[in-house]
């Protein structure tokens, strides 16, 4: 089968490698051709849990989006949500009809895509979203260093999105379907995992340029306590929409990014500190890092919008976002209620629109 993978960061490169190894014809796209250049000669350079070497995707490389999606069986989007607005607008303009799998959808990715297509007057293709990227990795000197592969990640689809959901399950082992995209969006672990440490460690980030490990040295008892409060708010919002979701540590244990024994004890601090996949990942190098720009504007902000629809109070989330808005240079433009398409909806109306 021919699969378009959109994005040549660690997630997109990992997906291209895994899908190629599984026998699919992968066509790898990135808007900036410079991101593709290190891999053109010999193939995608990678190391870690997917093996080591250079693997050329059979469908080749391109920076032409129309070429990337022409005639494919499915489109897999592995890009930060900060670039979703431009990408979704381009896909709508091209009238993309192939099933789209957002890997990940972050918080509200599928709702956002639906709103963009509606605004453009474009027919909505089948759409599914993962709650979290199916890989843990970074790109160093043009090499994708894949330190983790999720054991289980939740995936939900918009109404009419069965084909996208089927592709998500077929392409990515460990995909665990949930009833709707509210359940997948509210299972986004980064929504809870990054913001407390990003805010409480901001002075350390500025002073050292991120010269410490975010999930080990940056995960202090105080950060863990704030994280647990934020997670309780997430679970309450999910419950208001009719979903009983696992706690953050239970979710991360299923993914495979925490210490299993500590997770069983319910020890949030030790579980996160002991996770092998995230152990060496450095802290943000500045306040422009995606843990600030993306996880607040495209994680906490849409979470607050969903909480408003659910009628739930989320004081920790609101406080973290208020501090981030004062801390991060410029405006934190992101997924507002309007951009999600949920402004003015009641809880029942939103629930009906996703099932």
N, C-alpha and C positions, 0 to 999 in steps of 0.2 A: 504494500500500500504506500501511497505517496503522502507524506506529511510535511507541512510547512511549519518550521519552528521559527518563531519570531523573537529575536533577541539573542545576542552573542555575549551576554555576561555569563557568570558561572552557571546559572540555572539553565539558560538556553544551550550552552555548550554541553552540559551534562545530559540534558534531554536529547540533544542531537546524537551524542555518543551512545546512550542507552538504546534509543530507538533504532539506530543504525545496526548495533550489535544484535538487535532482535529481528533484523531482516527487513526493516522498512526503508523505503527510499526517502531520505530526508533532504529537504531543501532549506538551507539555513539563511535567514534574512537578518540584516541589521541596517538601520537607517544610515549609520555612519560607516562607510566602507573601511575606514581605518581599523575598526574593531574586528573585521574579518581578515584583514591582511596577514596577521601572523600565522593564520591557519591555511592559507590558500596553497602554499607550495607542497606541503606534506600531509595536510589534514589537521583535524582538531587535536591539538596537543593537550594531553590530560594525564592525571595521575590520581591515585586514591582508590576508593571502594569500587570503582568501575574498571579498574585496571590501569595500566600505564602504556602510553605510546602516542602515536599520531594516527588518527582515523579520518579518512576523507569521506564526507557524506556523499552518497550516490547522486543526490539531486543537485549538488553543487552549492555555491554561495551566490548571493545576490543582495543588492541594495535597492532593487526595484520591487516595491510591494506588489504591484499588479502581477509581475512575473512570479513572485514567490507563491501567490495563492492560486494561480491559474491551474485549474484542473486537479487540484489536490483533493484527497479524501477527507482530510481534517486539518484544521489550523490550531497549533498549540502556541499560546502566548506566554512567554517566559520573560516578562519585563517588569521593572518597578512600576508601581501604580502612578507615580508622578508623570510618566510618559504615556499613560493610558489615554488621556484626553485627545492628544494628537493622533495616536494610533487608531483609536475607535472612530474618530472623524474620517480618517483616510479609508478605513475598512467600510464605513457606511457609504462614502462617496464611490467606492469601487463596487458597491452592492455585493459584498462578500456573501455567498450563499452556503459555503462549506461549514460544517459544524465547527464551532469555536470552543476550545478548551482553555480556560484561563488557569495557568499553573504558575503562580497562584492568582486567585481573585482578590486576595487581601480582604478588606472589609467593604462590601458593597460593590465589588467589581462588576458582577453580572447586572446588577441594577443600574449601574452607571452606563454600561454598554447599551442596555435597552433604551435608556433615556436619550443617548446620543443618536442611535439609529432612528428613534421616533422623531427627534427634532429634525433629522435630515430627510425624513419621509422615506426611509429605506426599509424594506422588509427585514424583519428580524430573523437571522438564521438560528439554528439550534445552538444554545449556549449553556455551558456548564462551567462551574468554577471550583477549584480546589481551595480549601481553607488556608493552606500553607504550601510553600514550595516543596516539591518532593525530594529536594536535595539540600545538603549543607555544603557550601563551598565558597571559594574566592578565586579570583584570577590573579596570579602573580607572574609578572614578566611574560605575559602571553600564554601561560599554562593554566588550564583549569584544574585547581586543586580541590577535588571532591572528597570531603572528609566524612560525609554521611549520606545515606539513602534511606528515606523514610520507610518505616515498616508499615505504617497506616496513616493515611491522610483522608479527611472527609471531603466529599464532593457532592455538590448539589446542582440542580439544573433549573432553569426558568421553564415555565409552561411551554410545551412544544419542543423542549430541548432533549428529548429522549436519545436522539442520535448522538448528541454531544456527550451525554452521560455514558452511553455505551462505549464511545471511543475513549473516554477518560479511563474507564475500567479496563478496557482492552489494552491500552498503551502503557498504563502505569500500574504495575503490581502494588497491591496495598491500598488501592483506591476503595474507600468505604462510603457508599452512597447514603445520603441523608434526605429527608423529605422535601426540603426546599432550600433556596439560597440564603434564607435568614439563618438557618442552622449552620450552613457552611461559612457564611460571613462571620458569625459570632463564635466560630471555632478557630478563628485566626489567632494562633499563639503569639505572633509578634505584637498584636494589639495590646497584650498584657506584659509580654516579656521584655520589651525594649523601653517603653516610656518611663517607668520609675527610675531605672538606672541611668537613662539619658539625662533626666532632670537632676537627680541627686548627685550625679557624677560630673555635671557640666563644668564646674571649676577645674576639676582634675583633667578633663578633656582639653580645656583651653590652656592649662599650665603645662601639660606634657605632650600635647599633640596626639593624644591617644596611646601613649606608651605604657599601656597596661592591658591586661586581658579583661574584656568586658564581662564575661560570664563567670569568671573566677575571682580575680582581684576586685572587680567592680560590683560583684554580688555580695553585699554586706548584709548583716542582720536587719538593718533599717530598711534597705532597699527591698529585701524579701517581705517585710511586713507591709510595706506600701503595695507591693505587687499582689499580695494576698487580698488586700482590700479591693484593689482594682478588679481582680478576678471575681470576687464575690458580686461586684456590680455587673460584670459581664454575664454571669450565670443567672442573675435576677432578671436581666433584660431578656435573655433567651427563654427563661421560664414564662415570662409574660406573653411570649409568642407561641407558647405551647411546647417548648423544647427543653428537656432535661439533659444538659450537656455535661461531659466530664470536666473536672477541674483542670486548671492549666497543667499541673504536674501529671495528672492521669493522661491528659492528651499528649504531653511531651513524652511520656513513658511509652505510649502506643507508637508514636513517631520513632522513638529510639534515640532521643537526644538528652536524656537525663540518666543519672545513676538509678538503676532499677530498685536496689535495696532501699535507698533513701526515699524513693518515691513511694514504696510500699509502706514505709513508716510515716508518710505524710510530712516529711522534713523538706520543705521547699528549698531552703538555703542549700543544704547538702546535696539535694537532688540536682539542682542546676549547676552548682560548682563541680559536681562529679561527672557531668556529662562529657563523654570523650569527644563526640563530634564537634562540640563548640569550644573545647578547652583552650585551643590556641588562637581563637579569633580575637584580634585586637579591638580595643575600644574605638569609637569614632575619632577621626583625626581633627575634626573641627565641628562647629555648630552647623555647618552646611551639609553634614553627613546625612544619609538617608534615614538613620535612626531618629533624626530630628525632622527633616523635611518631609519624609514619606510617612513615618509611623504616627506622626501627629496629624498632618493634613489629610492623609488618606487612611488613617487607622482610628485615631481617637475622635476626630471630628465626625466622621460618618457614624461611629458608635454612639456619640451623643445624639445625633439626629435620629437614630433608631430608638434610643432610649426615650426621646421625647414622644415619638409615636406610641411606644409601649406604655407611656405614662409612668416610667420608673425614674427615681432620683439617682443621679450618679455623681455625687460631689467630688469623689477622688478624680474621676476622669475629667470633670470640668476644671478642677484646680490644676491638674497637670497641664491641660491645654492652655489655661490662662497664663501659667508661668512660661510655657514654651512660646506663646505668642509674644511675651515680653522679652524673652531670652534670645530667640533666633532672629537674626537680621532680616528685615523686610517683613512681608506679610505671609502668613501660612495659608495660602489659598489651596483649597483641596476639595474634598467631597462634601459639600453642604447638602442640606435636605433637598434643595432645588436641583442640584446636579445628580442626586440619587433618584429624583423623581418621587420623593415621599412627602414633600411639603404639603401640609393641609390634609394628609390622609389620616384616617382613624386606624387604630390597631387592626380592626376587622377588615378594613378596606385593603390595607397593605398585605395582610395575610392572604386574603382572597386573590390578590394580584400575583402571588408567587406560587400558588398551588393549583 
